[in-house]
């Protein structure tokens, strides 16, 4: 390099450093500007042609370390240009879509999903379809059917995240337009806007009914929409929306849930009772249509026939997708209207693939601040709480709670308002993983000492098992300890038995004898946990079913009777009242896991054949006997199928 070139290079670098310092000073200082600053700005020399490559290098260097506002604007404009291009591309595909080329449109959209961010494509398609359908003044049935079929295809190809996002936005947009269509209280200046908003809500409710026809959503959401419209059935527009839903999806609603349809008709009749003379013709027509639907006398009009034919053609197309592609979703979304409304506060359940039903423990967290704030106001009441806590501590010692941890757990369990409150307060004890095992032991002790079975302790342990697998292990060891107390010396495994033989003592809270009430309460508790998969039936694997002690036989008899009852119940308050419904799937699921252990399976089949009998019990409901016999037959068939056991066993 020559001397002149070196001088020119150094000169350009000095200019670049001056430019960089000036740019940073300009960004950091936006205060008073005087004549000196203006003069300094005008006195800054312009870059020469030889320094142009250095300026580009400087811009790149600044962008990697710090992006000034003017460069940020360029980046934002670039991103917006990509979004505009994506929107234009998808809008062109949707505008060209027809029944003949929907397959090729799906191929193009699938290609776009591979080249862009999934959420951008999903949100763009959702916005285009919702805006396109809601803005139509006259909406053809075939038009909505085509787009509903397109959404159903993406529901199978892209997955549940697309259909759930689409459904949520359709419902929210529908409710927004429906809330805005209410007529003004005074005057009629807003009437045109009301008509426009009513048109949009009407188009969107037709889209919802077609989504239901294509099995994207279930009848749960449609019935929720209908019930929301019934809150003000006196409005003509609500009656019109009800008619649209009934005429588009009435037959499918009647097939899926006829009882819900009957309840809705009853609600309408109760609301309109005594108003028969003042009803409008449209309301009378709606009542007639609903009654005809309930009695399966719906007359199909010509426009409905055209829409029905389009639906059948599109359903055939969608059913053929599984033959050509790998589909991801099959079942409709069983989501309610309340789930969609609370999606932003309770979580978007479709991201994890399971419906969110709400957790009372999470909801209760919102009350913690209020309780803490009111604690200072209720200072006199705290002295009463201290006395109650002192009495509970004495009771804990009486029940053999020989450690501070057990006494604290006992006080929480005895003073809890319900299982939700107890679980919340137990979490505030800040116990270690080893100390948390004491919760199960104390809860089982309290459950066994109750004069009548109390599911309060069962729900607490069920919640703990849902949080940690270690609590399931603790329940297993506690049952083995209880079986040893009943005389089953082989229960508990080789290491436990060896420890007992060497002088170890069981952790029985000082209990000297086992009462029949304790046996019955323990049997009901473990039956519920096994039925609800808190623990598995393999917990009984140490038992020798051919040589059971009398109390062990009583325990198992109570356990299996309540196991079959609990498998058919959603409430832990399992009584002697048995419904006529039968579901064999839960029983098969319980015993198919036990079939993996050959010794346990053979022992269970032997016990069902020889030891479990309720025919001689005169105080048992005959319906319970029938249910238990039905459950025993299913259990034996499941065990024999799993292990290929001979039927004579």
C-alpha positions as CSV (number, residue, x, y, z in Angstrom):
1,X,0.0,0.0,0.0
2,X,1.4,3.4,-0.9
3,X,1.8,6.3,1.5
4,X,-1.0,8.3,-0.2
5,X,-3.4,5.4,0.1
6,X,-2.5,5.0,3.8
7,X,-3.1,8.7,4.5
8,X,-6.4,8.5,2.7
9,X,-7.5,5.4,4.7
10,X,-6.5,7.0,8.0
11,X,-8.3,10.2,7.1
12,X,-11.5,8.3,6.3
13,X,-11.3,6.4,9.6
14,X,-11.0,9.6,11.5
15,X,-14.0,11.0,9.8
16,X,-16.0,7.8,10.6
17,X,-15.1,8.1,14.3
18,X,-16.3,11.7,14.3
19,X,-19.5,10.6,12.6
20,X,-20.1,7.8,15.1
21,X,-19.5,10.1,18.1
22,X,-21.8,12.7,16.7
23,X,-24.6,10.1,16.1
24,X,-24.3,8.7,19.6
25,X,-24.3,12.3,21.1
26,X,-27.4,13.1,19.0
27,X,-29.2,10.0,20.3
28,X,-28.3,10.5,23.9
29,X,-29.0,14.3,24.2
30,X,-32.3,15.8,23.2
31,X,-32.2,18.9,25.4
32,X,-31.6,22.6,24.7
33,X,-30.2,23.4,21.3
34,X,-28.3,26.7,20.9
35,X,-26.5,28.3,18.2
36,X,-23.3,26.5,19.1
37,X,-24.9,23.2,18.5
38,X,-26.3,24.4,15.2
39,X,-22.9,25.6,14.1
40,X,-21.3,22.3,15.1
41,X,-23.9,20.5,13.0
42,X,-23.2,22.7,10.0
43,X,-19.5,22.5,10.5
44,X,-19.5,18.7,10.3
45,X,-17.7,17.8,7.1
46,X,-19.6,15.7,4.6
47,X,-18.1,12.3,3.9
48,X,-16.1,12.0,0.7
49,X,-16.6,9.4,-1.9
50,X,-13.6,7.4,-0.7
51,X,-15.3,7.0,2.7
52,X,-18.6,5.4,1.4
53,X,-17.5,1.8,2.0
54,X,-16.5,2.7,5.5
55,X,-20.0,4.2,6.2
56,X,-21.7,1.0,5.2
57,X,-19.3,-1.0,7.5
58,X,-20.1,1.5,10.3
59,X,-23.9,1.0,9.8
60,X,-23.5,-2.7,9.9
61,X,-21.3,-2.5,13.1
62,X,-23.8,-0.3,14.9
63,X,-26.7,-2.5,13.9
64,X,-25.1,-5.5,15.4
65,X,-24.5,-3.8,18.7
66,X,-27.2,-1.2,19.0
67,X,-30.1,-0.4,16.6
68,X,-30.9,3.3,16.4
69,X,-34.5,4.4,15.9
70,X,-34.1,5.1,12.2
71,X,-32.7,1.6,11.6
72,X,-35.5,0.1,13.7
73,X,-38.1,1.7,11.5
74,X,-36.5,0.1,8.5
75,X,-36.6,-3.4,10.2
76,X,-40.2,-2.9,11.1
77,X,-41.1,-1.8,7.6
78,X,-39.3,-4.9,6.3
79,X,-41.4,-7.1,8.6
80,X,-44.6,-5.3,7.7
81,X,-43.7,-5.8,4.0
82,X,-43.4,-9.6,4.6
83,X,-46.7,-9.6,6.4
84,X,-48.4,-7.6,3.6
85,X,-47.0,-10.1,1.1
86,X,-48.2,-13.0,3.1
87,X,-51.7,-11.5,3.5
88,X,-51.8,-10.7,-0.3
89,X,-50.8,-14.3,-1.1
90,X,-53.3,-16.0,1.2
91,X,-56.1,-13.6,0.1
92,X,-55.5,-14.5,-3.5
93,X,-55.7,-18.2,-2.6
94,X,-58.9,-17.8,-0.7
95,X,-60.5,-15.7,-3.4
96,X,-59.7,-18.4,-6.0
97,X,-60.9,-21.3,-3.9
98,X,-63.9,-23.4,-5.1
99,X,-65.1,-26.9,-4.6
100,X,-63.1,-28.0,-7.7
101,X,-59.7,-26.6,-6.7
102,X,-59.8,-26.7,-2.9
103,X,-57.3,-29.6,-2.9
104,X,-54.7,-27.5,-4.7
105,X,-55.4,-24.5,-2.5
106,X,-54.7,-26.7,0.6
107,X,-51.4,-27.8,-1.0
108,X,-50.4,-24.1,-1.4
109,X,-51.4,-23.2,2.1
110,X,-49.5,-26.1,3.5
111,X,-46.4,-24.9,1.5
112,X,-46.9,-21.4,3.1
113,X,-47.0,-23.0,6.5
114,X,-43.6,-24.6,5.8
115,X,-42.1,-21.3,4.7
116,X,-43.5,-18.9,7.3
117,X,-44.2,-18.7,11.0
118,X,-47.2,-20.9,11.9
119,X,-48.9,-18.3,14.0
120,X,-48.6,-15.6,11.4
121,X,-50.2,-17.9,8.8
122,X,-52.9,-19.0,11.2
123,X,-53.8,-15.5,12.4
124,X,-53.8,-14.2,8.8
125,X,-56.1,-16.9,7.5
126,X,-58.4,-16.4,10.5
127,X,-58.7,-12.7,10.0
128,X,-59.3,-13.0,6.2
129,X,-62.1,-15.6,6.6
130,X,-63.8,-13.8,9.5
131,X,-63.7,-10.4,7.8
132,X,-64.7,-11.9,4.5
133,X,-67.8,-13.7,5.8
134,X,-68.9,-11.1,8.3
135,X,-68.8,-8.3,5.8
136,X,-71.2,-9.9,3.2
137,X,-74.6,-8.4,3.0
138,X,-76.1,-11.4,1.3
139,X,-74.4,-14.7,2.4
140,X,-74.9,-17.8,0.3
141,X,-74.9,-21.2,2.1
142,X,-72.5,-22.7,-0.3
143,X,-70.0,-19.9,0.4
144,X,-70.0,-20.6,4.1
145,X,-69.9,-24.3,3.6
146,X,-66.8,-24.0,1.4
147,X,-64.9,-22.0,4.0
148,X,-66.0,-24.3,6.8
149,X,-64.8,-27.3,4.8
150,X,-61.5,-25.4,4.3
151,X,-61.1,-24.8,8.0
152,X,-62.0,-28.5,8.7
153,X,-59.3,-29.6,6.3
154,X,-56.7,-27.4,8.1
155,X,-58.0,-28.8,11.4
156,X,-56.9,-32.2,10.2
157,X,-53.7,-31.2,8.3
158,X,-52.3,-28.4,10.5
159,X,-53.6,-29.6,13.8
160,X,-55.8,-28.5,16.7
161,X,-54.0,-25.3,17.3
162,X,-55.4,-23.8,14.1
163,X,-59.0,-24.8,14.6
164,X,-58.9,-23.7,18.3
165,X,-57.5,-20.3,17.4
166,X,-60.0,-19.9,14.6
167,X,-62.9,-20.9,16.8
168,X,-61.9,-18.6,19.6
169,X,-61.7,-15.6,17.3
170,X,-65.0,-16.4,15.6
171,X,-66.8,-16.6,18.9
172,X,-65.2,-13.5,20.3
173,X,-66.0,-11.6,17.1
174,X,-69.5,-12.9,17.1
175,X,-70.1,-11.8,20.7
176,X,-68.6,-8.4,20.1
177,X,-70.9,-7.8,17.1
178,X,-73.9,-9.2,19.0
179,X,-73.3,-6.9,22.0
180,X,-73.1,-3.9,19.7
181,X,-76.3,-4.7,17.7
182,X,-78.7,-3.8,20.6
183,X,-81.1,-1.0,19.5
184,X,-80.6,2.4,21.0
185,X,-82.7,3.4,23.9
186,X,-83.8,6.8,22.5
187,X,-84.2,7.8,18.9
188,X,-83.3,5.9,15.8
189,X,-80.1,7.6,14.7
190,X,-78.0,4.5,15.3
191,X,-80.3,2.1,13.4
192,X,-78.1,1.7,10.3
193,X,-75.2,0.8,12.5
194,X,-77.3,-1.7,14.3
195,X,-78.4,-3.3,11.1
196,X,-74.8,-3.6,9.9
197,X,-73.7,-5.2,13.2
198,X,-76.7,-7.5,13.2
199,X,-75.7,-8.6,9.7
200,X,-72.1,-9.4,10.9
201,X,-73.4,-11.4,13.9
202,X,-75.8,-13.2,11.7
203,X,-73.1,-14.3,9.3
204,X,-70.8,-15.4,12.0
205,X,-73.5,-17.5,13.7
206,X,-74.0,-19.3,10.4
207,X,-70.3,-19.9,10.2
208,X,-70.4,-21.4,13.7
209,X,-73.2,-23.7,12.8
210,X,-71.3,-24.9,9.7
211,X,-68.2,-25.5,11.8
212,X,-70.3,-27.7,14.0
213,X,-71.7,-29.5,10.9
214,X,-68.1,-30.3,9.9
215,X,-67.3,-31.6,13.4
216,X,-64.8,-28.9,14.1
217,X,-66.6,-28.0,17.3
218,X,-69.0,-30.1,19.4
219,X,-72.6,-29.5,20.3
220,X,-71.4,-28.2,23.7
221,X,-70.4,-24.8,22.2
222,X,-73.5,-24.5,20.0
223,X,-75.9,-25.2,22.9
224,X,-74.0,-22.6,25.0
225,X,-74.5,-20.0,22.2
226,X,-78.2,-20.9,22.0
227,X,-78.6,-20.5,25.8
228,X,-76.9,-17.1,25.6
229,X,-79.4,-16.0,23.0
230,X,-82.3,-17.3,25.2
231,X,-81.3,-14.7,27.9
232,X,-83.2,-12.1,25.8
233,X,-85.5,-14.1,23.6
234,X,-87.9,-11.1,23.3
235,X,-85.6,-9.4,20.7
236,X,-86.4,-10.2,17.2
237,X,-82.8,-10.4,16.2
238,X,-82.1,-13.1,18.7
239,X,-85.0,-15.1,17.4
240,X,-83.6,-14.8,13.9
241,X,-80.2,-16.1,15.1
242,X,-81.9,-19.0,16.8
243,X,-83.7,-19.8,13.6
244,X,-80.5,-19.8,11.6
245,X,-78.8,-22.2,14.0
246,X,-81.8,-24.6,14.1
247,X,-82.2,-24.6,10.3
248,X,-78.5,-25.2,9.6
249,X,-77.7,-27.6,12.4
250,X,-80.9,-28.7,14.0
251,X,-80.9,-32.3,12.9
252,X,-77.3,-32.7,14.0
253,X,-78.1,-31.1,17.4
254,X,-81.0,-33.5,17.9
255,X,-78.8,-36.5,17.1
256,X,-75.9,-35.5,19.4
257,X,-77.8,-34.4,22.5
258,X,-81.6,-34.6,22.3
259,X,-82.0,-34.0,26.0
260,X,-80.3,-30.7,25.8
261,X,-82.6,-29.7,22.9
262,X,-85.6,-30.7,25.0
263,X,-84.3,-28.5,27.9
264,X,-83.8,-25.5,25.6
265,X,-87.4,-25.8,24.2
266,X,-88.7,-26.0,27.8
267,X,-86.7,-22.8,28.7
268,X,-88.2,-21.0,25.7
269,X,-91.7,-22.1,26.6
270,X,-91.2,-20.9,30.2
271,X,-89.9,-17.5,29.1
272,X,-92.8,-17.0,26.7
273,X,-95.5,-18.3,28.9
274,X,-98.5,-16.0,29.0
275,X,-97.3,-14.0,26.0
276,X,-98.9,-16.1,23.3
277,X,-101.1,-13.3,22.1
278,X,-98.3,-10.7,21.8
279,X,-95.8,-12.9,20.1
280,X,-94.5,-11.9,16.7
281,X,-94.9,-14.1,13.6
282,X,-91.1,-14.8,13.6
283,X,-91.2,-16.0,17.2
284,X,-94.2,-18.2,16.5
285,X,-92.3,-19.7,13.6
286,X,-89.3,-20.3,15.7
287,X,-91.4,-22.2,18.3
288,X,-93.0,-24.2,15.6
289,X,-89.6,-25.1,14.1
290,X,-88.2,-26.2,17.4
291,X,-91.2,-28.3,18.2
292,X,-91.0,-29.9,14.7
293,X,-87.3,-30.5,15.3
294,X,-88.0,-32.2,18.7
295,X,-90.6,-34.4,17.0
296,X,-88.4,-35.0,14.0
297,X,-90.7,-33.3,11.6
298,X,-88.4,-30.7,10.1
299,X,-89.3,-29.7,6.6
300,X,-86.3,-29.2,4.3
301,X,-86.5,-26.1,2.1
302,X,-84.9,-25.7,-1.3
303,X,-82.1,-23.5,0.0
304,X,-81.4,-26.0,2.7
305,X,-81.3,-28.8,0.2
306,X,-78.6,-26.9,-1.8
307,X,-76.6,-26.2,1.4
308,X,-77.1,-29.8,2.5
309,X,-75.8,-31.1,-0.8
310,X,-72.7,-28.9,-0.6
311,X,-72.1,-30.2,3.0
312,X,-72.3,-33.8,1.8
313,X,-69.9,-33.2,-1.0
314,X,-67.4,-31.4,1.2
315,X,-67.7,-34.1,3.9
316,X,-66.7,-36.7,1.3
317,X,-63.7,-34.6,0.3
318,X,-62.6,-34.3,3.9
319,X,-63.0,-38.0,4.6
320,X,-60.7,-38.7,1.6
321,X,-57.9,-36.5,3.1
322,X,-56.8,-39.3,5.4
323,X,-56.2,-41.5,2.4
324,X,-53.8,-39.0,0.8
325,X,-52.3,-37.2,3.8
326,X,-51.3,-37.7,7.4
327,X,-54.1,-36.1,9.4
328,X,-53.4,-34.8,13.0
329,X,-56.8,-34.2,14.5
330,X,-60.0,-36.2,14.3
331,X,-62.3,-35.4,17.3
332,X,-64.3,-32.1,17.5
333,X,-63.2,-29.6,20.1
334,X,-65.3,-30.1,23.2
335,X,-64.9,-26.6,24.4
336,X,-67.6,-24.5,26.1
337,X,-68.4,-20.8,25.7
338,X,-67.0,-20.1,29.1
339,X,-63.7,-21.8,28.2
340,X,-63.2,-19.5,25.3
341,X,-64.1,-16.4,27.3
342,X,-61.6,-17.2,30.0
343,X,-58.8,-18.4,27.7
344,X,-56.7,-15.3,28.4
345,X,-57.0,-15.7,32.2
346,X,-57.0,-19.4,32.8
347,X,-54.8,-20.6,29.9
348,X,-55.1,-21.5,26.3
349,X,-55.8,-25.2,26.7
350,X,-55.2,-26.2,23.1
351,X,-51.5,-25.5,23.4
352,X,-51.2,-28.5,25.7
353,X,-53.9,-30.6,24.1
354,X,-56.3,-30.8,27.0
355,X,-59.4,-28.8,27.9
356,X,-59.0,-26.5,30.9
357,X,-61.7,-27.2,33.5
358,X,-60.4,-24.8,36.1
359,X,-58.4,-25.6,39.3
360,X,-59.9,-24.5,42.6
361,X,-56.4,-24.4,44.1
362,X,-55.3,-21.9,41.5
363,X,-58.4,-19.8,41.8
364,X,-58.0,-19.7,45.5
365,X,-54.6,-18.0,45.1
366,X,-56.5,-14.8,44.3
367,X,-58.0,-14.6,47.8
368,X,-54.6,-14.8,49.6
369,X,-54.0,-11.1,49.4
370,X,-57.4,-10.3,50.7
371,X,-57.1,-12.7,53.6
372,X,-53.8,-11.2,54.6
373,X,-55.2,-7.7,54.4
374,X,-58.2,-8.6,56.6
375,X,-56.0,-10.4,59.2
376,X,-55.1,-7.1,60.9
377,X,-58.8,-6.1,61.1
378,X,-59.7,-9.5,62.7
379,X,-57.1,-9.3,65.5
380,X,-59.6,-10.2,68.2
381,X,-60.6,-13.3,66.3
382,X,-57.0,-14.4,66.2
383,X,-57.0,-15.1,69.9
384,X,-59.9,-17.5,69.3
385,X,-58.0,-19.2,66.6
386,X,-55.0,-19.6,68.9
387,X,-57.2,-21.3,71.5
388,X,-58.6,-23.6,68.8
389,X,-55.1,-24.4,67.6
390,X,-54.0,-25.2,71.1
391,X,-56.9,-27.6,71.5
392,X,-56.0,-29.3,68.2
393,X,-52.4,-29.7,69.4
394,X,-53.6,-31.5,72.5
395,X,-55.8,-33.7,70.3
396,X,-52.8,-34.4,68.0
397,X,-50.8,-35.7,70.9
398,X,-53.7,-37.8,72.0
399,X,-53.7,-39.4,68.5
400,X,-50.0,-40.3,68.7
401,X,-48.6,-37.4,66.6
402,X,-45.1,-37.6,68.1
403,X,-43.3,-35.1,65.9
404,X,-43.8,-31.4,65.3
405,X,-44.3,-32.0,61.5
406,X,-47.1,-34.5,62.2
407,X,-48.8,-32.2,64.7
408,X,-48.7,-29.3,62.3
409,X,-50.2,-31.4,59.5
410,X,-52.9,-32.7,61.9
411,X,-53.9,-29.2,62.9
412,X,-54.1,-28.2,59.2
413,X,-56.3,-31.2,58.3
414,X,-58.6,-30.7,61.3
415,X,-59.0,-27.0,60.8
416,X,-59.4,-26.9,57.0
417,X,-62.7,-25.6,55.5
418,X,-62.5,-28.1,52.7
419,X,-59.9,-30.1,50.8
420,X,-59.0,-27.1,48.7
421,X,-58.3,-25.0,51.8
422,X,-56.4,-27.8,53.4
423,X,-54.2,-28.4,50.3
424,X,-53.5,-24.7,50.1
425,X,-52.4,-24.5,53.8
426,X,-50.4,-27.6,53.6
427,X,-48.4,-26.1,50.7
428,X,-47.6,-23.1,52.9
429,X,-45.9,-25.3,55.5
430,X,-42.8,-25.5,53.2
431,X,-42.1,-29.1,53.9
432,X,-39.2,-31.0,52.3
433,X,-39.9,-34.0,50.1
434,X,-39.2,-36.4,53.0
435,X,-41.5,-34.4,55.3
436,X,-44.3,-34.4,52.8
437,X,-44.7,-38.1,53.1
438,X,-46.1,-37.5,56.6
439,X,-49.1,-35.8,55.1
440,X,-50.3,-39.1,53.6
441,X,-49.6,-41.0,56.8
442,X,-51.5,-38.5,58.9
443,X,-54.4,-38.3,56.5
444,X,-54.7,-42.1,56.4
445,X,-54.7,-42.2,60.2
446,X,-57.4,-39.6,60.4
447,X,-59.5,-41.4,57.7
448,X,-59.3,-44.7,59.5
449,X,-60.4,-43.1,62.9
450,X,-63.5,-41.5,61.5
451,X,-66.7,-43.1,62.7
452,X,-68.2,-42.8,59.2
453,X,-66.3,-42.7,55.9
454,X,-65.1,-39.1,55.1
455,X,-63.9,-38.5,51.5
456,X,-62.2,-35.3,52.7
457,X,-59.0,-37.1,53.4
458,X,-59.3,-39.1,50.1
459,X,-59.5,-35.9,48.0
460,X,-56.4,-34.5,49.7
461,X,-54.3,-37.6,49.0
462,X,-55.7,-37.7,45.4
463,X,-54.5,-34.2,44.8
464,X,-51.1,-35.0,46.3
465,X,-50.7,-38.0,44.0
466,X,-51.5,-35.8,41.0
467,X,-48.6,-33.5,42.0
468,X,-45.8,-36.1,42.8
469,X,-45.2,-39.7,42.2
470,X,-43.5,-40.0,45.6
471,X,-47.0,-39.7,47.3
472,X,-48.1,-42.8,45.3
473,X,-45.2,-44.7,46.7
474,X,-46.1,-43.5,50.2
475,X,-49.7,-44.7,49.8
476,X,-48.3,-48.1,48.7
477,X,-46.1,-48.5,51.7
478,X,-48.9,-47.4,54.1
479,X,-51.1,-50.1,52.7
480,X,-48.4,-52.7,53.2
481,X,-48.0,-51.5,56.8
482,X,-51.7,-51.8,57.3
483,X,-51.8,-55.3,55.8
484,X,-49.0,-56.4,58.2
485,X,-51.1,-55.0,61.1
486,X,-53.9,-57.3,59.8
487,X,-51.5,-60.3,60.1
488,X,-50.1,-60.5,56.5
489,X,-46.5,-60.9,57.6
490,X,-45.2,-61.2,54.0
491,X,-46.6,-57.8,52.9
492,X,-44.0,-55.1,52.4
493,X,-41.1,-56.6,50.5
494,X,-38.0,-58.4,51.7
495,X,-36.2,-55.3,53.0
496,X,-39.1,-54.2,55.1
497,X,-39.7,-57.6,56.5
498,X,-36.0,-58.0,57.3
499,X,-36.0,-54.6,59.1
500,X,-39.0,-55.6,61.2
501,X,-37.4,-59.0,62.1
502,X,-34.3,-57.1,63.3
503,X,-36.3,-55.1,65.8
504,X,-37.8,-52.3,63.7
505,X,-41.3,-51.1,64.5
506,X,-44.2,-50.3,62.3
507,X,-45.3,-46.7,62.1
508,X,-48.8,-47.2,63.5
509,X,-49.3,-44.1,65.6
510,X,-49.6,-46.3,68.7
511,X,-52.6,-48.3,67.4
512,X,-53.0,-51.6,69.3
513,X,-56.0,-53.1,67.5
514,X,-57.7,-52.8,64.1
515,X,-61.4,-52.1,64.3
516,X,-63.9,-53.0,61.6
517,X,-64.7,-49.4,61.0
518,X,-61.0,-48.6,60.3
519,X,-60.9,-51.6,57.9
520,X,-64.0,-50.4,56.1
521,X,-62.8,-46.7,55.8
522,X,-59.4,-47.9,54.5
523,X,-61.0,-50.1,51.9
524,X,-63.2,-47.3,50.6
525,X,-60.3,-44.9,50.4
526,X,-58.0,-47.3,48.5
527,X,-60.8,-48.3,46.2
528,X,-61.3,-44.7,45.1
529,X,-57.6,-44.1,44.6
530,X,-57.3,-47.3,42.5
531,X,-60.4,-46.4,40.5
532,X,-59.1,-42.9,39.7
533,X,-55.5,-44.1,38.9
534,X,-53.9,-42.4,41.9
535,X,-52.3,-45.8,42.6
536,X,-52.5,-49.1,40.6
537,X,-53.9,-52.5,41.5
538,X,-50.3,-53.8,41.7
539,X,-50.2,-52.6,45.3
540,X,-51.8,-55.9,46.2
541,X,-49.0,-58.0,44.7
542,X,-47.4,-59.1,48.0
543,X,-50.6,-60.9,49.1
544,X,-51.1,-64.6,49.0
545,X,-54.8,-64.8,48.0
546,X,-55.0,-68.5,48.9
547,X,-54.1,-67.9,52.6
548,X,-55.7,-64.6,53.6
549,X,-56.3,-63.7,57.2
550,X,-60.0,-63.0,58.1
551,X,-59.6,-59.2,58.4
552,X,-57.6,-59.1,55.2
553,X,-60.4,-61.0,53.4
554,X,-62.9,-58.5,54.8
555,X,-60.7,-55.6,53.7
556,X,-60.4,-57.0,50.1
557,X,-64.1,-57.7,49.9
558,X,-65.0,-54.1,50.9
559,X,-62.2,-52.8,48.6
560,X,-63.4,-54.5,45.4
561,X,-67.1,-53.8,46.0
562,X,-66.3,-50.1,46.4
563,X,-63.8,-50.3,43.5
564,X,-66.5,-51.3,41.1
565,X,-68.8,-48.7,42.5
566,X,-66.2,-46.0,42.2
567,X,-65.4,-46.9,38.6
568,X,-68.9,-45.9,37.7
569,X,-69.1,-42.7,39.8
570,X,-67.6,-39.2,39.5
571,X,-68.0,-38.4,43.2
572,X,-66.1,-40.0,46.1
573,X,-69.4,-40.0,48.0
574,X,-70.1,-43.5,46.7
575,X,-73.4,-44.7,48.3
576,X,-75.7,-47.7,47.8
577,X,-77.7,-45.9,45.1
578,X,-76.5,-47.2,41.8
579,X,-77.3,-45.7,38.4
580,X,-78.4,-47.8,35.5
581,X,-75.5,-46.7,33.3
582,X,-72.6,-49.0,32.8
583,X,-69.2,-48.2,31.5
584,X,-66.8,-51.2,31.2
585,X,-63.8,-49.2,30.0
586,X,-62.7,-48.0,33.4
587,X,-62.8,-51.5,34.9
588,X,-60.9,-52.9,31.9
589,X,-58.2,-50.2,32.3
590,X,-57.8,-50.9,36.0
591,X,-57.4,-54.7,35.6
592,X,-55.4,-54.7,32.3
593,X,-52.5,-53.2,34.3
594,X,-52.7,-56.0,36.9
595,X,-52.6,-58.6,34.1
596,X,-48.9,-57.8,33.5
597,X,-48.1,-59.5,36.9
598,X,-49.0,-63.2,36.5
599,X,-49.0,-64.1,40.1
600,X,-51.3,-61.1,41.0
601,X,-53.6,-61.9,38.1
602,X,-54.0,-65.5,39.1
603,X,-54.6,-64.5,42.7
604,X,-57.3,-62.0,41.8
605,X,-59.1,-64.5,39.6
606,X,-59.0,-67.0,42.5
607,X,-60.3,-64.4,44.9
608,X,-63.1,-63.4,42.6
609,X,-64.1,-67.1,42.2
610,X,-63.8,-68.1,45.8
611,X,-63.7,-65.2,48.2
612,X,-65.9,-62.4,46.8
613,X,-69.6,-63.1,47.3
614,X,-72.4,-60.7,48.3
615,X,-75.4,-63.0,47.7
616,X,-75.6,-63.9,51.4
617,X,-75.6,-60.2,52.5
618,X,-79.2,-59.3,53.2
619,X,-78.6,-55.6,53.9
620,X,-77.0,-54.9,50.5
621,X,-79.0,-53.3,47.7
622,X,-79.7,-55.9,44.9
623,X,-78.6,-53.3,42.3
624,X,-75.2,-53.2,44.0
625,X,-75.0,-56.9,43.9
626,X,-75.8,-56.9,40.2
627,X,-73.2,-54.2,39.5
628,X,-70.5,-56.0,41.5
629,X,-71.2,-59.3,39.6
630,X,-71.1,-57.4,36.3
631,X,-67.8,-55.9,37.3
632,X,-66.3,-59.2,38.5
633,X,-67.2,-60.8,35.1
634,X,-65.4,-58.0,33.3
635,X,-62.4,-58.1,35.6
636,X,-62.0,-61.9,35.2
637,X,-62.4,-61.7,31.4
638,X,-59.7,-58.9,31.3
639,X,-57.3,-60.8,33.5
640,X,-57.8,-64.1,31.5
641,X,-57.4,-62.3,28.2
642,X,-54.2,-60.6,29.3
643,X,-52.6,-63.8,30.6
644,X,-54.4,-66.4,28.6
645,X,-55.6,-68.1,31.9
646,X,-57.8,-71.2,31.5
647,X,-61.5,-70.5,32.3
648,X,-61.6,-73.4,34.8
649,X,-59.4,-71.5,37.2
